[in-house]
Amino acid sequence: MSNLDSVAGYKDVVTGSHQAPADTPGAAQVRAASAPELKTLAAVAVGTLVIAALYFGQEVLIPITLAVMLSFVLSPVVNFLQRLRLWRAPAVIITVLTALGVLGLVATLIGSQAASLTANAPQYAQTIEAKVQGVQGFAVSRLASITKQLGSGKPAKPAALTAAGPVLDGRPAAPSSTRKPVPVQVVSDGASPFAIAKTVLSPILGPLETTVLVLIVAIFVLMQKEDLRDRFIRVFGSSDLHRTTRAMDDAGQRLSKYFLSQFAVNSCFGVVIGLGLWAIGIPSPAMWGIMAGLLRFVPYIGSFLAIVAPAALGAAVDPGWTMVIEVVALFVVVEVLAGYVVEPLLYGHSTGLSPASVIVSAIFWSWLWGPIGLIMSTPLTLCLVVMGRHVKSLEFFDVLLGDRPALTPVESFYQRILANNPDEALAQAETLLIDRSLADYYDGVVLEGLKLAVEDQARGTIDQAGAVRMTSSMLAVIDDLRPSATPAEAIAPTVNAICVAGPGPFDDAVTAMLAQLLGQRGVEARRILNEATSRENIAMLDVAGIDVIAISYLEVTGSPAQLRYLVRRLRERAPTARIIVGLWPQGEAVLSDTAIQRTLGADRYVGSLADAVTEIAKSTSNTAAAAA
């Protein structure tokens, strides 16, 4: 039973009518438009809940995340030991114990180096105090001289001391009120040894508890790596094993490569800094080198934080300022070399993050998880980018945070032409022509962009005036690219050809590209507008000496009858010429259906500009053979 039948016989309490209400198109449009809005609201709600869960659950999530990141760092070592025929459990235990041993040695070295500084602490304090007094004296003297030169004030008279108190301007100052001493009573709080132990150990137990939890979870992840991977695949991607496996492998490879590369760069940074501080004469250079390497894991500000302590110690050791300048210069030079020479060569685009996304992610994760979030901001953002590249619903992460261009070359070209900006389109063309030929650029970028324009025009989003404006911009780009074309060896004899534009507004641009490519091959070609081949104007078309006629037919929605009659008129006008039709949208039925080809009546059908140039060149050789 239909909706109309279900309401038949019932009275509308509002209008009093017994007729079924009409289904208005406006309501359907509202219902259709509400679906994307509901999806957007749902996405915003889910994102808000996820951020709230990350914030309020950081005490649980931070150790788990640190453990997963640590497993990525230790996983290559475990795999190496397994390749040496060692079982997985012993390989994991040996790797974790080795990592703990290295951390213990580093901590011991830092402790011994720090203890050696305490012996000379009084001398360092005196040097710093002398420098501070010197700076203050210099600043006061300079300020006094500037004030004297400007004459901005008179020196204040000092207060004279008398028995009644200080005298200001000949008058005794008011005596200060006498204050009674406040009695102080020392009361024992009776704290128990357990309370004292809790007060002393509470700052230590928290980090120690987190460290033990991270190690336990990391060992579990390393032991159950394959099982956890299978479970993730079952939960998130059992319907598409290929895509899910590829995503997890991509994430694992990127994270492992990023961690190992960063560890190698930061370790070498610390070693170079330590050797440089030793050569300068800074005490405990090994400790400062280790601290510099560790602090460099903090994005952007780590290296600047590492400068502070060695520079301050240099100021305490050296009575002058030479050591401070040398320390700052050392850090600046090494950081520039590491950041702008070593890292681009080593990392390349392995992380897949844009520079802006690294800054934004550092701010976001620092706000969310504090200093730990700042350290983990890059790998966490990298995980989001990898998920965006393999999960369609999360693709916006790859667009916003990834290093890949937001628009493809085709979309970028079309956007610039649509915005009537031929200069930017020309700049993009010159960049793409560095590693591709002009024919490949026209076929792979410009023609594909013109197809987008034809589709938009068919939907009514581009009017006739806009199409004319876009064609003018494309012709300007094509004309400017003419000097960049490298002329090849001319084909002899030269063939006279005409390039006829189809009925679409963008076909004239295609004829301009084809004529330019033919001129690059040494073929003389003239461009003919579609109006010149109409029934009224075809008789005035000059086809004397024309051997090849190339028709550009870009309009996807056009009627084949228009093309059939156009070919017929040209055949009657130039019966000896070879007619080649370029149907640039690949996949057209005409390109493969011989019955349609016989109906249209052309000699050859091609789907790219390169094929069109090849066919015309073939016609050249046939003409030369016939002439011989």
SEGUDREN-790206 format. One record per residue (C-alpha): y, x, z; residue number from 1; chain. Coordinates in steps of 0.2 Angstrom, whole numbers. Layout:
R north  east    up num chaine
R     Y     X     Z NUM      A
...
end
This chain:
R north  east    up num chaine
R     0     0     0   1      A
R    17     7    -5   2      A
R    32     8     6   3      A
R    40    -7    -3   4      A
R    25   -18     1   5      A
R    24   -13    19   6      A
R    42   -19    22   7      A
R    40   -35    11   8      A
R    44   -51    21   9      A
R    53   -42    35  10      A
R    71   -46    38  11      A
R    84   -32    40  12      A
R    92   -34    57  13      A
R   108   -25    51  14      A
R   111   -33    34  15      A
R   101   -49    35  16      A
R    92   -44    19  17      A
R    73   -47    16  18      A
R    73   -33     2  19      A
R    67   -16     5  20      A
R    81    -2     7  21      A
R    83     9    -8  22      A
R    78    27    -7  23      A
R    95    35   -10  24      A
R    96    52   -18  25      A
R   108    58    -5  26      A
R    95    56     9  27      A
R    82    66    -1  28      A
R    95    80    -3  29      A
R    99    80    16  30      A
R    80    81    19  31      A
R    78    95     7  32      A
R    93   104    13  33      A
R    87   102    32  34      A
R    71   112    29  35      A
R    80   129    27  36      A
R    92   126    41  37      A
R    77   122    53  38      A
R    68   138    47  39      A
R    84   148    51  40      A
R    86   140    68  41      A
R    68   143    72  42      A
R    70   161    67  43      A
R    85   163    78  44      A
R    76   155    92  45      A
R    61   167    90  46      A
R    72   182    89  47      A
R    81   177   104  48      A
R    65   175   114  49      A
R    58   192   108  50      A
R    74   201   113  51      A
R    74   192   130  52      A
R    55   197   132  53      A
R    59   215   128  54      A
R    73   215   141  55      A
R    65   207   155  56      A
R    48   214   152  57      A
R    54   232   151  58      A
R    45   238   166  59      A
R    28   234   158  60      A
R    33   237   140  61      A
R    41   254   142  62      A
R    25   263   148  63      A
R    14   255   135  64      A
R    26   260   121  65      A
R    27   278   128  66      A
R     8   278   128  67      A
R     7   272   110  68      A
R    20   285   105  69      A
R    11   299   114  70      A
R    -5   294   106  71      A
R     3   296    89  72      A
R     8   314    94  73      A
R    -9   319   101  74      A
R   -19   310    87  75      A
R   -18   324    75  76      A
R   -25   336    88  77      A
R   -39   325    92  78      A
R   -44   323    74  79      A
R   -43   342    72  80      A
R   -55   344    86  81      A
R   -67   331    79  82      A
R   -67   340    63  83      A
R   -74   354    73  84      A
R   -89   344    77  85      A
R   -83   339    94  86      A
R   -87   322   101  87      A
R   -72   310   103  88      A
R   -72   309   122  89      A
R   -72   328   125  90      A
R   -59   330   111  91      A
R   -47   317   119  92      A
R   -50   325   137  93      A
R   -46   342   130  94      A
R   -31   337   121  95      A
R   -24   327   136  96      A
R   -27   342   148  97      A
R   -20   354   136  98      A
R    -4   343   135  99      A
R    -3   342   154 100      A
R    -5   361   155 101      A
R     9   364   143 102      A
R    20   352   152 103      A
R    16   361   168 104      A
R    20   378   162 105      A
R    36   372   155 106      A
R    40   364   172 107      A
R    36   380   181 108      A
R    46   390   169 109      A
R    61   379   172 110      A
R    59   379   191 111      A
R    58   398   192 112      A
R    73   400   180 113      A
R    83   388   191 114      A
R    78   396   207 115      A
R    84   413   200 116      A
R   101   405   198 117      A
R   104   401   216 118      A
R   105   419   222 119      A
R   121   422   212 120      A
R   128   405   215 121      A
R   142   410   227 122      A
R   148   423   214 123      A
R   148   410   201 124      A
R   158   398   212 125      A
R   171   412   215 126      A
R   173   415   196 127      A
R   175   397   192 128      A
R   188   395   206 129      A
R   198   410   200 130      A
R   198   403   182 131      A
R   203   386   188 132      A
R   217   393   198 133      A
R   222   403   183 134      A
R   222   388   172 135      A
R   232   378   185 136      A
R   245   392   187 137      A
R   247   394   168 138      A
R   249   375   167 139      A
R   262   374   181 140      A
R   272   389   174 141      A
R   272   381   157 142      A
R   277   364   163 143      A
R   291   372   174 144      A
R   298   382   159 145      A
R   297   366   148 146      A
R   306   356   161 147      A
R   320   370   163 148      A
R   322   371   145 149      A
R   324   352   143 150      A
R   335   351   159 151      A
R   327   334   163 152      A
R   329   336   182 153      A
R   334   346   197 154      A
R   322   354   209 155      A
R   320   344   224 156      A
R   326   351   241 157      A
R   312   355   253 158      A
R   311   346   269 159      A
R   317   356   284 160      A
R   306   356   300 161      A
R   314   353   317 162      A
R   308   349   334 163      A
R   311   330   331 164      A
R   301   331   315 165      A
R   305   335   296 166      A
R   323   333   290 167      A
R   327   326   273 168      A
R   345   327   266 169      A
R   352   331   284 170      A
R   344   316   292 171      A
R   328   317   303 172      A
R   313   308   296 173      A
R   305   294   305 174      A
R   292   300   316 175      A
R   274   295   312 176      A
R   266   282   324 177      A
R   254   290   337 178      A
R   236   285   334 179      A
R   223   284   347 180      A
R   207   293   345 181      A
R   192   282   339 182      A
R   177   284   351 183      A
R   161   289   341 184      A
R   144   285   348 185      A
R   128   293   341 186      A
R   114   281   342 187      A
R    97   285   336 188      A
R    89   273   324 189      A
R    72   277   329 190      A
R    66   278   311 191      A
R    47   281   310 192      A
R    39   295   300 193      A
R    33   282   288 194      A
R    50   276   285 195      A
R    57   294   282 196      A
R    42   297   270 197      A
R    46   282   260 198      A
R    65   286   259 199      A
R    60   304   253 200      A
R    46   300   241 201      A
R    53   283   234 202      A
R    63   293   220 203      A
R    48   303   216 204      A
R    34   289   216 205      A
R    42   279   203 206      A
R    42   292   189 207      A
R    26   298   195 208      A
R    18   281   194 209      A
R    25   278   176 210      A
R    18   295   171 211      A
R     1   291   177 212      A
R     1   274   169 213      A
R     7   282   152 214      A
R    -7   295   153 215      A
R   -20   282   156 216      A
R   -15   270   142 217      A
R   -13   285   130 218      A
R   -31   290   134 219      A
R   -37   273   132 220      A
R   -28   271   115 221      A
R   -35   288   109 222      A
R   -53   283   114 223      A
R   -52   266   106 224      A
R   -42   270    91 225      A
R   -53   262    78 226      A
R   -58   247    89 227      A
R   -39   243    92 228      A
R   -35   245    74 229      A
R   -49   232    69 230      A
R   -43   220    82 231      A
R   -25   221    76 232      A
R   -32   218    58 233      A
R   -42   203    64 234      A
R   -27   195    73 235      A
R   -13   199    61 236      A
R   -21   201    44 237      A
R   -39   196    42 238      A
R   -35   186    27 239      A
R   -28   201    18 240      A
R   -37   216    23 241      A
R   -30   227    10 242      A
R   -12   224    14 243      A
R   -14   225    33 244      A
R   -24   241    32 245      A
R   -11   249    20 246      A
R     3   244    32 247      A
R    -6   251    48 248      A
R   -10   267    38 249      A
R     8   268    32 250      A
R    15   266    49 251      A
R     3   279    57 252      A
R     6   292    44 253      A
R    25   290    45 254      A
R    26   290    64 255      A
R    14   305    65 256      A
R    24   315    52 257      A
R    40   311    60 258      A
R    35   316    77 259      A
R    27   332    72 260      A
R    42   337    61 261      A
R    54   333    75 262      A
R    44   342    87 263      A
R    43   357    76 264      A
R    62   357    72 265      A
R    67   354    90 266      A
R    55   368    97 267      A
R    62   380    84 268      A
R    79   375    89 269      A
R    75   378   108 270      A
R    68   395   104 271      A
R    83   400    93 272      A
R    95   394   107 273      A
R    86   403   120 274      A
R    86   420   110 275      A
R   104   418   106 276      A
R   109   415   125 277      A
R    98   430   130 278      A
R   108   440   117 279      A
R   125   434   124 280      A
R   120   437   142 281      A
R   118   420   149 282      A
R   107   420   165 283      A
R    90   410   163 284      A
R    90   409   144 285      A
R    73   402   143 286      A
R    77   387   154 287      A
R    92   383   144 288      A
R    82   385   127 289      A
R    69   373   134 290      A
R    82   360   139 291      A
R    91   362   123 292      A
R    75   358   113 293      A
R    71   343   125 294      A
R    88   336   124 295      A
R    88   337   105 296      A
R    76   322   105 297      A
R    90   311   110 298      A
R    99   306    94 299      A
R   116   312    90 300      A
R   122   317   108 301      A
R   107   327   113 302      A
R   114   344   106 303      A
R   131   341   113 304      A
R   124   337   130 305      A
R   114   354   129 306      A
R   130   364   127 307      A
R   138   359   143 308      A
R   127   368   156 309      A
R   126   385   146 310      A
R   145   385   143 311      A
R   149   381   161 312      A
R   137   395   166 313      A
R   146   407   154 314      A
R   162   403   161 315      A
R   155   407   179 316      A
R   148   423   173 317      A
R   161   430   162 318      A
R   179   433   170 319      A
R   186   429   153 320      A
R   182   416   140 321      A
R   172   426   127 322      A
R   155   420   133 323      A
R   160   402   132 324      A
R   166   403   114 325      A
R   150   412   109 326      A
R   139   399   117 327      A
R   149   385   109 328      A
R   148   394    92 329      A
R   129   397    94 330      A
R   126   379    97 331      A
R   137   373    83 332      A
R   130   385    70 333      A
R   111   382    74 334      A
R   114   363    75 335      A
R   122   363    58 336      A
R   108   373    50 337      A
R    95   362    59 338      A
R   103   346    55 339      A
R   110   349    37 340      A
R    97   362    30 341      A
R    81   361    39 342      A
R    79   343    43 343      A
R    83   337    25 344      A
R    70   349    18 345      A
R    57   345    31 346      A
R    59   326    33 347      A
R    66   321    16 348      A
R    64   302    16 349      A
R    48   302    26 350      A
R    56   291    40 351      A
R    62   278    27 352      A
R    78   274    38 353      A
R    96   273    32 354      A
R   109   283    42 355      A
R   118   268    48 356      A
R   102   260    54 357      A
R    98   275    65 358      A
R   115   273    73 359      A
R   114   254    76 360      A
R    96   256    82 361      A
R   101   269    95 362      A
R   115   258   101 363      A
R   103   243   102 364      A
R    88   251   111 365      A
R   100   260   123 366      A
R   107   244   128 367      A
R    90   236   129 368      A
R    80   250   138 369      A
R    92   263   143 370      A
R    89   282   140 371      A
R    71   279   136 372      A
R    76   267   123 373      A
R    88   279   116 374      A
R    74   292   114 375      A
R    62   280   106 376      A
R    75   271    95 377      A
R    70   280    79 378      A
R    51   278    80 379      A
R    53   260    86 380      A
R    65   256    71 381      A
R    53   265    59 382      A
R    39   253    65 383      A
R    50   238    61 384      A
R    54   245    43 385      A
R    36   248    39 386      A
R    32   230    45 387      A
R    46   224    34 388      A
R    39   232    19 389      A
R    22   224    21 390      A
R    25   207    29 391      A
R    35   195    18 392      A
R    43   186    33 393      A
R    49   202    40 394      A
R    56   209    24 395      A
R    74   208    30 396      A
R    70   223    42 397      A
R    67   234    27 398      A
R    82   227    18 399      A
R    94   230    33 400      A
R    86   246    41 401      A
R    77   255    27 402      A
R    83   269    15 403      A
R    78   260    -1 404      A
R    92   253   -11 405      A
R    96   235    -7 406      A
R    97   230   -25 407      A
R    86   236   -39 408      A
R    94   245   -54 409      A
R    92   228   -64 410      A
R   100   218   -50 411      A
R   114   231   -47 412      A
R   118   231   -66 413      A
R   119   212   -67 414      A
R   129   211   -51 415      A
R   142   223   -58 416      A
R   143   214   -75 417      A
R   144   197   -66 418      A
R   159   204   -55 419      A
R   167   210   -72 420      A
R   166   228   -66 421      A
R   161   239   -81 422      A
R   167   255   -72 423      A
R   154   254   -59 424      A
R   141   249   -71 425      A
R   145   264   -82 426      A
R   144   275   -66 427      A
R   126   268   -62 428      A
R   121   271   -81 429      A
R   126   289   -80 430      A
R   116   291   -64 431      A
R   101   283   -72 432      A
R   102   293   -88 433      A
R   100   309   -79 434      A
R    81   307   -79 435      A
R    78   294   -92 436      A
R    82   291  -111 437      A
R    95   279  -117 438      A
R    82   268  -125 439      A
R    72   267  -108 440      A
R    89   263   -99 441      A
R    93   249  -112 442      A
R    75   242  -111 443      A
R    72   244   -92 444      A
R    89   239   -85 445      A
R   101   231   -97 446      A
R    89   220  -106 447      A
R    81   214   -89 448      A
R    99   211   -83 449      A
R   103   201   -98 450      A
R    87   190   -95 451      A
R    94   186   -77 452      A
R   111   181   -85 453      A
R   102   170   -98 454      A
R    92   161   -84 455      A
R   108   158   -74 456      A
R   117   151   -89 457      A
R   102   140   -92 458      A
R   104   133   -74 459      A
R   122   130   -77 460      A
R   129   144   -65 461      A
R   137   153   -79 462      A
R   149   144   -90 463      A
R   154   149  -108 464      A
R   170   158  -103 465      A
R   160   168   -90 466      A
R   147   172  -103 467      A
R   160   179  -115 468      A
R   168   189  -101 469      A
R   151   197   -96 470      A
R   147   201  -114 471      A
R   164   209  -116 472      A
R   160   220  -100 473      A
R   143   225  -107 474      A
R   150   229  -124 475      A
R   163   241  -115 476      A
R   149   249  -106 477      A
R   138   252  -122 478      A
R   153   259  -131 479      A
R   157   271  -117 480      A
R   139   277  -117 481      A
R   140   282  -135 482      A
R   145   300  -132 483      A
R   131   302  -120 484      A
R   118   299  -133 485      A
R   110   315  -139 486      A
R   109   313  -158 487      A
R    91   317  -164 488      A
R    86   324  -181 489      A
R    92   312  -194 490      A
R    79   303  -204 491      A
R    80   305  -223 492      A
R    84   295  -233 493      A
R    96   285  -223 494      A
R    92   266  -223 495      A
R   105   253  -223 496      A
R   101   240  -210 497      A
R   110   225  -202 498      A
R   108   219  -184 499      A
R   110   200  -183 500      A
R   114   192  -167 501      A
R   105   177  -161 502      A
R   113   160  -156 503      A
R   114   166  -137 504      A
R   131   172  -130 505      A
R   122   189  -125 506      A
R   113   192  -141 507      A
R   129   202  -148 508      A
R   127   215  -134 509      A
R   109   217  -139 510      A
R   114   220  -157 511      A
R   126   233  -151 512      A
R   113   242  -141 513      A
R   101   242  -156 514      A
R   114   248  -168 515      A
R   118   262  -156 516      A
R   100   268  -155 517      A
R    98   267  -173 518      A
R   114   278  -176 519      A
R   106   290  -164 520      A
R    91   291  -176 521      A
R   102   293  -191 522      A
R   101   275  -197 523      A
R   116   267  -203 524      A
R   117   249  -196 525      A
R   130   235  -196 526      A
R   132   222  -183 527      A
R   133   204  -189 528      A
R   138   190  -178 529      A
R   128   174  -178 530      A
R   142   164  -185 531      A
R   141   174  -201 532      A
R   123   168  -204 533      A
R   127   150  -202 534      A
R   124   138  -217 535      A
R   142   138  -221 536      A
R   145   157  -220 537      A
R   128   164  -226 538      A
R   134   164  -244 539      A
R   148   176  -239 540      A
R   136   189  -230 541      A
R   136   205  -239 542      A
R   118   211  -240 543      A
R   119   223  -255 544      A
R   108   238  -252 545      A
R   101   232  -236 546      A
R    83   237  -233 547      A
R    80   230  -215 548      A
R    87   215  -206 549      A
R    84   216  -187 550      A
R    87   199  -178 551      A
R    90   199  -159 552      A
R    84   183  -151 553      A
R    87   184  -132 554      A
R    89   166  -127 555      A
R    73   161  -118 556      A
R    77   142  -119 557      A
R    82   142  -137 558      A
R    72   132  -150 559      A
R    60   141  -162 560      A
R    67   130  -175 561      A
R    84   139  -175 562      A
R    75   156  -177 563      A
R    64   149  -191 564      A
R    79   142  -201 565      A
R    89   158  -198 566      A
R    74   169  -205 567      A
R    73   157  -220 568      A
R    92   159  -224 569      A
R    91   177  -222 570      A
R    76   178  -233 571      A
R    84   168  -247 572      A
R   100   179  -246 573      A
R    90   196  -246 574      A
R    73   193  -253 575      A
R    68   211  -253 576      A
R    73   216  -236 577      A
R    61   218  -222 578      A
R    65   206  -207 579      A
R    61   212  -190 580      A
R    63   199  -175 581      A
R    66   206  -158 582      A
R    61   193  -145 583      A
R    67   203  -130 584      A
R    59   192  -116 585      A
R    42   200  -115 586      A
R    27   188  -115 587      A
R    34   176  -128 588      A
R    20   167  -137 589      A
R    27   173  -154 590      A
R    23   191  -150 591      A
R     4   187  -149 592      A
R     2   170  -159 593      A
R    -1   174  -177 594      A
R     1   155  -182 595      A
R    18   154  -174 596      A
R    23   171  -183 597      A
R    17   164  -200 598      A
R    28   148  -197 599      A
R    43   158  -192 600      A
R    41   169  -208 601      A
R    47   186  -202 602      A
R    39   202  -206 603      A
R    37   210  -189 604      A
R    40   204  -171 605      A
R    44   217  -157 606      A
R    48   215  -138 607      A
R    58   230  -134 608      A
R    72   240  -142 609      A
R    61   256  -143 610      A
R    48   246  -153 611      A
R    62   239  -164 612      A
R    69   257  -168 613      A
R    51   263  -172 614      A
R    48   248  -184 615      A
R    64   252  -193 616      A
R    60   270  -194 617      A
R    43   265  -201 618      A
R    52   255  -214 619      A
R    62   270  -218 620      A
R    47   280  -222 621      A
R    40   266  -233 622      A
R    57   265  -243 623      A
R    57   284  -245 624      A
R    39   283  -252 625      A
R    43   269  -264 626      A
R    58   278  -270 627      A
R    48   293  -274 628      A
end
